[in-house]
Amino acid sequence: MCEIFGFSSSREEELNDYLKTFFSHCEEHPHGWGLAILDSDKYQIRKEPVKARSSVMLGNILLNPIVCKNMLAHIRLATIGNLDFYNCHPFVKKDNSDRRWTLIHNGTIFDCQDLCRYSTEEEGETDSERILLYIVDTINNYESVKGEPLSLKERFDIVSSLIKGMSCTNKLNLMVSDGEQIYVHTNLKDSLHYLKKDHSIFVSTQPLDDDDWKEVPLNKTFSIINGDVLFESDSHSNEYFETEEQLRFIEKFLESLKTDSDEEYAW
């Protein structure tokens, strides 16, 4: 499907080596790439609906040091939504308290009625963008009732509850930033790993070097801030197991994309 990579630290760190390794996996995930620097003083998003190694833009970005405290990156293997800029991750949405939410997702939502109403509101066509709109909409509703911004813990409890509900029968490996904390969740075994190193936490679909990467615990949502776990939810029982019907759906969609031309660029 896709691969995701996230970083949180109390100190700035250069991430080029990790990113080059991560984006080198694009041969199996050729339908787009994205990079989000989340630090408030240098926030930026770059993404394209082309293979990472074919991107002049990404090649130029990686020529210079990428130094930050918080970052998300994504390479796409499309399962829903055509090859289009608006279907590339990360997705971004501001809430009514002017917090900027940023999401990357590895998985497919096969059944979640709560997301259906956002199909007419999203800029693209993906289930992933609808997840973000649903989260931000729910946060706005809770804050409207409360009459003031929600605390870190209140936001975490709401987001972890939404993730639990959406994970039933769906693959939901994701990372979401609300501008302060990064939420991390997986419900598929051996599909998301983390590395705790010095003042930092790295999270990646696949280990990116020979260091001591571990599996992210299954069926829990974690909140990461400044390189440490701040909150951890209770476990749910919605482990994802791919069915033959779901696999056929994905294969059929991927087959339809093979006719699309993929212009190559030299780095």
C-alpha positions in Angstrom: 0.0 0.0 0.0 2.2 2.9 1.3 5.0 3.6 3.6 5.2 6.2 6.4 8.0 7.8 8.3 7.9 10.1 11.3 10.3 11.9 13.6 10.0 13.7 16.9 12.8 15.1 19.0 13.6 17.7 21.7 16.6 18.8 19.5 17.0 19.5 15.9 18.6 16.7 13.9 19.7 16.3 10.3 17.5 13.6 8.7 18.9 13.3 5.1 20.3 9.8 5.5 17.1 8.4 7.0 15.0 10.1 4.3 17.2 8.9 1.4 16.8 5.3 2.7 13.1 5.8 3.2 12.5 7.3 -0.3 14.6 4.6 -1.9 11.7 2.2 -1.2 9.7 4.1 -3.9 10.2 1.3 -6.5 7.4 -0.6 -4.7 5.5 2.6 -3.9 5.8 4.7 -7.1 2.6 6.7 -7.0 3.7 9.8 -5.1 5.9 11.2 -2.3 5.4 13.8 0.4 7.4 15.5 3.1 6.2 17.7 5.9 8.5 19.7 8.2 6.2 20.3 11.3 8.3 22.8 13.3 6.1 25.9 13.8 8.9 28.3 12.7 9.6 26.4 9.5 6.4 24.5 8.7 6.3 23.4 5.0 4.8 20.6 2.9 6.3 19.3 -0.4 4.6 16.5 -2.4 4.2 15.3 -5.9 2.2 12.5 -7.7 5.4 11.0 -9.2 7.9 8.3 -8.0 10.3 9.7 -5.5 13.4 8.8 -7.4 11.9 10.4 -10.5 11.3 13.8 -8.8 13.6 16.7 -9.6 12.0 18.6 -6.7 12.8 15.9 -4.1 16.3 15.4 -5.5 17.0 19.1 -5.0 15.5 19.1 -1.5 17.8 16.2 -0.5 20.8 18.0 -1.7 20.6 20.4 1.3 20.5 19.5 5.0 17.0 18.8 6.3 17.2 19.8 9.9 14.2 19.9 12.2 12.6 18.5 15.4 9.4 17.1 13.9 8.8 15.6 10.5 6.5 13.3 8.5 7.2 11.6 5.2 5.2 9.3 2.9 5.5 7.3 -0.3 2.3 6.2 -2.0 1.1 2.9 -3.4 -2.4 4.0 -4.5 -5.4 1.9 -3.5 -8.0 4.6 -3.6 -7.8 7.8 -5.7 -6.0 8.4 -8.9 -2.4 9.8 -9.4 -3.0 13.4 -8.5 -1.4 16.1 -6.4 -4.5 16.3 -4.2 -4.3 12.5 -3.4 -0.7 12.7 -2.2 0.1 12.7 1.5 0.5 14.5 3.8 -2.9 16.0 4.1 -3.3 19.3 6.1 -6.3 20.9 7.7 -6.6 23.7 10.3 -9.1 23.5 13.1 -11.2 26.3 14.5 -8.5 27.0 17.1 -6.0 27.6 14.3 -4.1 24.4 15.0 -2.7 22.8 11.9 -3.4 19.1 11.6 -1.1 17.0 9.3 -1.8 13.3 8.5 -0.1 10.4 6.7 -1.7 7.0 6.3 -0.7 3.5 5.2 -3.8 1.4 4.7 -7.2 1.3 3.2 -10.6 2.1 4.7 -13.0 -0.5 3.4 -16.0 0.2 5.7 -16.5 3.3 7.8 -19.8 5.1 7.5 -18.6 8.1 9.6 -16.2 9.0 6.7 -18.7 8.9 3.9 -20.0 12.5 4.3 -16.5 13.9 3.8 -16.3 12.6 0.2 -17.9 15.8 -1.0 -15.7 18.1 1.1 -12.3 16.7 0.4 -10.0 18.2 -2.2 -8.9 14.8 -3.5 -10.5 11.3 -3.6 -8.8 9.4 -0.8 -10.0 7.7 2.3 -6.9 9.1 4.0 -8.0 12.7 3.5 -11.4 11.9 4.9 -9.8 10.5 8.1 -8.2 13.9 8.7 -11.4 15.8 8.0 -13.3 13.6 10.4 -10.8 14.1 13.1 -10.7 17.9 12.7 -14.5 18.1 12.5 -14.8 16.1 15.7 -12.3 18.3 17.5 -14.1 21.4 16.4 -17.4 20.0 17.7 -16.0 19.2 21.1 -14.4 22.6 21.4 -17.6 24.3 20.4 -19.4 22.5 23.3 -16.6 23.2 25.8 -16.3 26.9 24.7 -12.5 26.9 24.8 -9.6 24.9 23.3 -9.1 21.3 24.3 -6.1 20.2 26.3 -3.4 17.9 25.0 -5.0 15.0 26.9 -8.5 15.8 25.8 -7.4 15.8 22.2 -5.6 12.6 22.7 -8.6 10.9 24.2 -10.8 12.0 21.3 -8.4 11.1 18.6 -7.6 7.7 20.1 -11.3 6.9 20.4 -11.9 7.9 16.7 -8.9 5.7 15.6 -10.3 2.8 17.6 -13.7 3.1 15.8 -12.2 3.5 12.3 -9.8 0.5 12.8 -12.6 -2.1 12.8 -12.1 -4.2 9.6 -9.8 -1.5 8.2 -6.0 -1.2 8.0 -5.1 1.9 9.9 -1.4 2.6 10.2 -1.1 6.3 10.5 0.6 9.3 12.1 -1.2 12.6 12.7 0.2 15.8 14.1 -1.9 18.5 15.7 1.0 20.9 15.8 2.1 19.8 19.3 1.9 16.0 19.5 2.2 13.3 16.9 -0.4 10.4 17.2 0.9 7.0 16.1 -1.2 3.9 15.5 -0.9 0.5 13.8 -3.3 -2.5 13.8 -1.3 -4.8 11.4 1.5 -6.9 12.8 5.1 -6.2 11.7 4.1 -3.1 9.6 5.3 -0.2 11.8 8.6 0.1 13.7 10.2 2.6 16.0 13.6 3.6 17.2 14.3 5.4 20.4 17.6 7.1 20.2 19.1 9.8 22.4 16.5 12.6 22.5 14.5 11.3 19.5 11.9 8.8 18.3 11.8 7.6 14.7 8.8 5.7 13.4 8.9 3.9 10.1 7.0 1.2 8.2 10.4 -0.5 7.7 13.6 -0.1 9.8 15.8 2.4 8.1 19.2 1.2 9.3 20.8 -1.6 11.4 20.0 0.0 14.8 17.7 -1.5 17.4 14.3 -0.9 15.8 11.3 -2.5 17.6 7.7 -3.1 16.5 5.2 -0.4 17.5 2.8 -2.1 19.9 -0.3 -3.3 18.1 -3.8 -1.8 18.5 -2.9 1.2 20.6 -2.6 4.9 19.9 0.5 6.7 21.2 1.1 10.5 21.5 4.7 11.5 21.0 6.1 14.9 21.9 9.7 16.1 22.0 11.0 12.6 21.4 9.1 10.9 24.2 5.8 9.1 24.6 3.3 11.4 26.4 0.1 9.4 26.3 -0.8 5.7 25.5 -4.3 4.4 25.0 -5.7 1.1 26.1 -5.5 -1.7 23.6 -8.5 -2.4 21.3 -9.3 -5.7 19.6 -9.4 -4.5 15.9 -6.3 -6.2 14.6 -6.4 -6.0 10.8 -6.3 -9.2 8.7 -6.6 -8.8 4.9 -9.3 -10.8 3.3 -9.2 -12.3 -0.2 -12.0 -9.9 -1.3 -10.0 -6.9 -0.1 -6.8 -8.1 -1.8 -8.7 -8.6 -5.1 -10.0 -5.0 -4.8 -6.5 -3.6 -4.3 -5.0 -5.6 -7.1 -7.8 -4.6 -9.5 -7.2 -0.9 -8.7 -3.4 -1.2 -9.1 -3.9 -2.9 -12.4 -5.9 0.0 -13.6 -3.0 2.4 -12.8 -0.5 0.5 -15.0 -1.8 2.2 -18.1 -0.9 5.6 -16.7 2.4 7.0 -18.0 5.2 7.7 -15.5 7.6 10.3 -16.8 11.1 9.8 -15.6 13.5 12.5 -14.4 17.2 12.3 -13.6 18.4 13.3 -10.1 
